[in-house]
Amino acid sequence: MREAAEKAGIPSDKLSISLEPEAASLFCRYLSVEKTVNKCDVSIAAFPAKTRYMILDAGGGTIDITVHEVEDSRKVKEVKAASGGGWGGILVDKAFEHLVEDIVGKDIYKKFKENETEDWLDLWRDFEVKKRTVRPEKDARIVMKFPLSLVKLIEKKHGQAFEDYIDCSDYADILTVTGDKLKFQASVFKTLFDTSVNKTIQHIEHLLRDETARMINVILMVGGFSESPMLQKAVRSAFPGIKVVIPVDATTSVMRGALIFGHSPKSITERVLKNTYGLKASLNFKEGVHPEERRTSSDIGDQCFGVFSKHVERNQIVKVGEAQSERKYRAAHAWQTELPFKLYASDLQNPKFVDEGCTYVGTMTVELTDHDGDLERWVWVSLTFSGTEIEVQARDEKSGKRTKATLNFLG
């Protein structure tokens, strides 16, 4: 996001990145009851301090859920790091694609998609409109226009009229053909939502068992998929004792909240780290402690390479604007003119080495003071994880020169 924005002409120092659940939460802190779906009698803006609520950000690709706690003066803090998975609206699309493949055959569908792309896109545009009309209480048949090019492919392969093909298929009881249109029973379209909805409900149930979420009595639903009546009904039915708040135009809640965050970034006071973070480093090799295959020689003695030098750990609470850690490192060779610092993330609490359960995040390189043969060239490195991006600062101990970098916040 940052690289794309900079290429578009936005100066780096004028750009801040907002996290989606936080943006949605901030927006709804300014939201009145009248601007919620069904005029819910709960207003997040009126929540007293210490109130905790869950943000369910349901998008097309992913479902992200986090827990916030209200502080004074419209400020909030994160008490449960964002979690979730790829259970968004795209799973509904995949279910429909599998349905069409079952009806017409995978080989015919593939040929249709590759050779009749314009008609294939028309089919999907029609589905996008129809899936938004699916409601739990509606049982009216759903009518979709079936592309003529797809009908011809079916008739050519099977040597029979499309109507006869459907009448002889396993879908004869739930589908009817009228001209170039297919009429689906409502229950068929409702089942397309099952996988996405069930996974979302199961994850919420899991989170509510956590100590940080036990006092929650409000779920805030934002994101495009939150506008689906099927998901709304499922959440309300699964958690009858919890109020569900859905802003009007939930799709744009994140965007509008990001504007608020940009003007008032300190509205978020604390965050919970999703991962453990550390730098790739070398330590003095210890016989019987470090693996022999990790031994390497240097000007300061044998070293154990690839060690994970932990700065912060997962589930740690960090305050916005405060550096969380500072450690010092030195060059292992007299000839070195610079020192690279490679940052890694891990979902482990205490990883030992960067190539075991760790993910590379980014690198910052620091120029070293030029002292021939000097092996006491130390660099102090501080890492700040409380923003939406990781800020790394390094200070050469002898020259006092500082280097700063912002790395992608992958969690």
C-alpha positions in Angstrom: 0.0 0.0 0.0 2.8 2.4 0.9 4.8 1.7 -2.1 1.8 2.1 -4.4 0.8 5.4 -2.8 4.3 6.8 -3.1 4.4 5.9 -6.8 1.1 7.7 -7.1 2.8 10.9 -5.8 1.9 10.9 -2.1 4.9 11.9 0.0 5.9 9.2 2.5 5.8 11.6 5.5 2.2 12.5 4.6 1.0 9.0 4.5 -0.3 6.8 7.3 -1.7 3.3 7.1 -4.9 2.4 8.8 -5.9 -1.1 10.0 -9.4 -2.1 8.9 -10.9 -3.2 12.2 -9.6 -0.1 13.9 -11.0 2.2 11.2 -14.4 0.6 11.4 -14.4 0.8 15.2 -13.5 4.5 15.1 -16.2 5.3 12.6 -18.9 3.6 14.6 -17.8 5.5 17.8 -19.2 8.6 15.9 -22.3 6.7 14.7 -25.8 7.5 15.9 -28.5 4.9 16.4 -30.5 6.4 13.4 -27.6 5.4 11.1 -27.7 1.7 11.9 -29.6 -1.1 10.2 -33.0 -1.6 11.8 -32.4 1.4 14.1 -30.7 -0.7 16.7 -31.2 0.7 20.2 -27.4 0.4 20.9 -25.1 3.3 20.2 -21.4 2.6 20.4 -20.8 6.3 20.6 -22.6 6.3 24.0 -20.6 3.3 25.5 -19.1 4.1 28.9 -15.4 3.5 29.5 -14.2 -0.1 30.0 -17.0 -1.4 27.7 -15.7 -4.1 25.4 -17.2 -5.0 22.0 -16.4 -7.2 19.0 -15.7 -6.0 15.5 -16.7 -8.4 12.8 -15.2 -7.1 9.5 -16.7 -9.3 6.8 -15.3 -8.6 3.4 -15.3 -10.4 0.1 -12.1 -12.3 0.8 -11.6 -12.5 4.5 -13.4 -12.4 7.9 -11.4 -10.4 10.4 -12.5 -10.2 14.1 -11.0 -8.3 16.9 -12.1 -6.9 20.3 -11.8 -3.3 21.4 -12.3 -1.6 24.8 -13.7 2.0 25.1 -11.6 4.6 26.8 -12.4 8.2 27.5 -12.8 11.0 24.9 -13.8 8.7 22.0 -10.5 6.7 22.3 -10.4 2.9 22.1 -7.7 0.2 22.7 -7.3 -3.2 21.2 -7.6 -6.1 23.8 -7.7 -9.0 21.4 -5.6 -9.1 18.2 -7.3 -9.5 14.9 -7.9 -13.1 13.8 -10.1 -14.9 11.2 -9.7 -16.5 7.8 -10.7 -16.6 4.2 -14.4 -17.2 4.8 -15.8 -14.0 3.2 -18.2 -13.6 0.3 -15.8 -15.4 -2.0 -16.8 -18.7 -0.5 -20.4 -18.0 -1.6 -19.0 -17.4 -5.1 -17.1 -20.6 -5.1 -20.1 -22.6 -3.9 -22.1 -21.1 -6.9 -19.3 -22.1 -9.3 -19.3 -25.6 -8.0 -23.1 -25.7 -8.4 -22.9 -24.6 -12.0 -20.1 -27.2 -12.7 -22.3 -29.9 -11.2 -25.2 -28.8 -13.4 -23.4 -28.5 -16.7 -20.2 -30.6 -16.2 -16.7 -29.3 -15.4 -15.4 -29.8 -18.9 -18.3 -27.7 -20.4 -18.0 -25.0 -17.8 -14.2 -24.7 -18.4 -14.7 -24.4 -22.2 -17.5 -21.8 -21.6 -15.3 -19.8 -19.3 -12.3 -19.8 -21.7 -14.1 -19.4 -25.0 -17.2 -17.3 -24.1 -15.6 -15.0 -21.6 -18.1 -12.1 -22.1 -21.1 -14.4 -21.5 -19.3 -15.9 -18.5 -18.8 -12.4 -17.0 -22.5 -11.7 -17.7 -23.5 -14.8 -15.7 -21.4 -13.7 -12.8 -22.7 -10.2 -12.9 -26.2 -11.6 -12.7 -25.2 -13.8 -9.8 -23.7 -10.8 -7.9 -27.1 -9.1 -8.1 -29.1 -12.2 -7.2 -27.0 -13.2 -4.1 -27.7 -9.9 -2.5 -31.4 -10.5 -2.6 -31.2 -13.9 -0.8 -32.9 -13.5 2.6 -33.6 -16.2 5.2 -37.3 -15.5 5.3 -37.9 -15.4 1.5 -38.9 -18.6 -0.4 -39.6 -17.2 -3.8 -37.7 -18.8 -6.7 -34.6 -17.1 -7.9 -34.5 -16.5 -11.7 -31.2 -16.3 -13.5 -30.6 -15.8 -17.2 -28.6 -18.7 -18.6 -26.2 -17.6 -21.4 -27.2 -19.0 -24.8 -23.6 -19.9 -25.6 -23.5 -22.2 -22.6 -26.9 -23.8 -23.5 -25.6 -24.6 -27.0 -22.4 -26.2 -25.5 -24.6 -28.5 -23.4 -27.0 -29.4 -26.2 -24.1 -30.1 -28.6 -22.4 -32.5 -26.2 -25.5 -34.3 -25.0 -27.5 -34.2 -28.2 -30.7 -33.1 -26.5 -32.6 -29.9 -25.7 -31.5 -28.0 -22.6 -34.9 -28.4 -21.0 -34.7 -32.2 -21.4 -31.1 -32.3 -20.1 -32.2 -30.5 -16.9 -35.3 -32.8 -16.5 -33.1 -35.8 -16.6 -30.5 -34.4 -14.2 -30.1 -34.7 -10.5 -31.4 -31.1 -10.3 -34.8 -31.8 -11.9 -36.6 -31.2 -8.5 -35.0 -27.9 -7.7 -34.5 -26.3 -11.2 -36.9 -25.4 -13.9 -36.2 -24.0 -17.4 -38.2 -21.2 -19.0 -36.7 -20.1 -22.3 -33.2 -18.9 -21.6 -33.8 -18.6 -17.8 -33.2 -21.0 -14.9 -35.4 -20.8 -11.9 -33.8 -22.0 -8.7 -35.6 -22.9 -5.5 -34.6 -20.4 -2.8 -33.2 -23.2 -0.6 -30.5 -23.8 -3.3 -29.2 -20.3 -3.0 -29.4 -20.3 0.8 -27.1 -23.3 1.0 -24.4 -21.4 -0.9 -23.9 -19.4 2.2 -23.5 -22.3 4.6 -19.7 -22.8 4.6 -18.9 -19.1 5.0 -21.5 -18.5 7.6 -20.7 -21.6 9.6 -17.0 -20.9 9.8 -17.6 -17.4 10.9 -20.0 -18.4 13.7 -17.6 -21.1 14.9 -14.8 -18.6 15.1 -16.9 -16.1 17.0 -17.9 -18.9 19.4 -14.2 -19.8 19.9 -13.3 -16.1 20.6 -16.1 -15.7 23.1 -14.6 -18.4 25.2 -11.5 -16.3 25.7 -11.3 -14.4 28.9 -10.8 -11.0 27.1 -14.1 -11.5 25.3 -16.4 -12.9 28.0 -17.9 -9.5 28.9 -18.8 -8.6 25.3 -22.5 -7.7 24.8 -22.2 -6.0 21.4 -21.0 -7.3 18.0 -20.3 -4.6 15.4 -20.7 -5.9 11.8 -18.9 -3.9 9.1 -17.6 -4.7 5.6 -19.4 -5.5 2.4 -20.4 -9.0 3.3 -21.9 -7.8 6.5 -24.7 -6.3 4.4 -25.8 -9.9 3.6 -29.1 -10.7 5.4 -28.0 -14.3 5.5 -24.9 -13.5 7.6 -26.8 -11.0 9.7 -29.5 -13.5 10.6 -27.0 -16.2 11.4 -25.0 -14.0 13.8 -28.2 -12.8 15.6 -29.6 -16.3 15.9 -26.3 -17.8 17.1 -25.8 -15.2 19.8 -29.3 -14.1 21.0 -27.9 -12.5 24.2 -25.6 -10.1 22.2 -26.7 -7.0 20.5 -25.7 -6.8 16.8 -25.0 -3.3 15.4 -24.8 -2.9 11.6 -24.1 0.6 10.2 -26.0 1.7 7.1 -23.6 1.3 4.2 -21.4 -1.1 6.1 -19.3 -1.4 3.0 -17.8 2.1 3.4 -17.4 2.0 7.2 -13.7 1.2 7.0 -13.0 3.9 4.4 -14.8 6.6 6.5 -13.2 5.4 9.7 -9.7 5.6 8.0 -10.4 9.4 7.5 -11.0 9.8 11.2 -7.9 7.8 12.0 -5.8 10.0 9.7 -6.9 13.1 11.5 -6.7 11.6 15.0 -4.2 8.6 15.0 -4.0 8.7 18.8 -7.6 7.6 19.0 -6.2 4.1 19.2 -4.2 4.0 22.5 -3.0 0.3 22.7 -2.7 -2.6 20.4 -2.1 -6.4 21.0 0.7 -7.9 18.9 -0.4 -10.8 16.8 3.1 -12.2 16.3 6.5 -12.4 18.0 9.1 -10.2 16.4 12.9 -10.3 16.4 16.1 -9.7 14.4 18.3 -12.2 12.7 21.6 -12.2 14.8 24.7 -14.2 15.7 25.7 -15.2 19.2 29.0 -16.4 20.6 29.0 -20.1 20.0 28.5 -22.3 23.1 29.7 -25.9 23.0 26.9 -28.3 23.9 24.3 -25.5 23.7 24.3 -24.4 20.0 23.9 -26.9 17.1 27.3 -27.6 15.5 25.9 -27.1 12.0 25.3 -23.5 12.9 28.9 -22.7 13.9 30.7 -20.1 11.8 34.0 -18.4 12.3 34.4 -14.6 12.6 36.9 -11.9 13.8 35.2 -11.9 17.2 35.3 -15.7 17.6 33.1 -18.6 16.6 29.5 -17.6 16.2 26.1 -19.4 16.1 24.4 -17.8 13.1 20.7 -17.4 12.3 19.6 -16.8 15.9 16.2 -15.2 16.5 16.9 -12.1 18.7 13.5 -11.5 20.2 12.3 -7.9 20.8 8.6 -8.4 21.5 6.3 -11.4 21.8 2.8 -12.3 20.6 -0.1 -11.1 22.7 2.1 -8.4 24.2 0.2 -5.1 24.8 2.0 -2.1 23.3 1.2 1.6 23.8 1.0 3.8 20.8 4.0 6.1 20.2 6.3 4.2 22.6 9.4 2.2 21.5 8.9 -1.3 22.8 12.5 -2.5 22.8 16.1 -1.5 22.3 19.1 -3.9 22.0 22.6 -3.5 20.8 24.5 -5.5 18.1 28.0 -5.3 16.6 29.8 -6.3 13.5 31.4 -9.7 13.4 34.2 -8.8 11.0 36.6 -5.9 10.9 36.1 -5.4 7.1 32.3 -4.7 7.5 31.3 -1.2 6.5 27.6 -1.8 7.1 25.3 -3.9 9.3 22.0 -5.4 7.9 19.2 -5.9 10.3 16.7 -8.4 9.0 13.3 -8.5 10.9 11.3 -11.7 11.3 7.8 -12.5 12.6 6.6 -15.7 14.2 3.5 -17.1 15.7 5.7 -19.0 18.2 6.2 -17.4 21.6 10.0 -18.1 21.7 11.5 -19.1 18.4 15.2 -20.0 18.5 16.2 -19.6 14.9 14.8 -17.4 12.1 14.5 -20.4 9.7 12.3 -22.3 12.1 8.7 -21.1 12.1 9.5 -17.5 11.2 8.5 -15.2 8.3 10.8 -12.6 6.8 9.4 -9.1 7.1 12.0 -6.7 5.9 15.6 -5.4 6.1 17.2 -2.1 7.3 20.9 -1.5 6.6 23.1 0.7 8.9 26.4 2.2 7.8 29.1 1.6 10.3 31.7 4.0 11.6 34.9 3.4 9.6 37.6 2.3 12.1 40.2 0.0 10.7 40.4 -3.2 12.7 37.9 -1.9 15.3 35.8 -4.8 16.6 33.9 -2.7 19.1 31.5 -1.0 16.7 28.1 -1.3 18.4 24.7 -0.3 17.0 21.7 0.3 19.2 18.4 -0.9 17.5 15.0 0.2 18.8 11.8 -1.2 17.4 8.3 0.4 17.7 5.4 -1.9 17.0 2.6 0.2 18.4 1.8 1.9 15.1 0.1 0.3 12.1 3.6 -0.2 10.6 6.8 -1.4 12.3 9.3 1.4 12.8 13.0 0.5 13.2 15.6 3.0 14.4 19.3 2.3 14.7 22.1 4.5 16.3 25.8 4.0 15.7 27.2 4.1 19.2 30.4 5.9 18.3 29.3 8.3 15.6 25.8 8.9 16.9 24.4 8.6 13.4 20.8 7.5 13.2 19.1 5.4 10.6 15.3 5.0 10.4 13.1 2.7 8.4 9.4 1.7 8.2 8.7 -1.9 7.5 5.5 -3.7 6.4 3.3 -4.6 9.4 2.3 -8.2 8.5 0.2 -8.8 11.6 
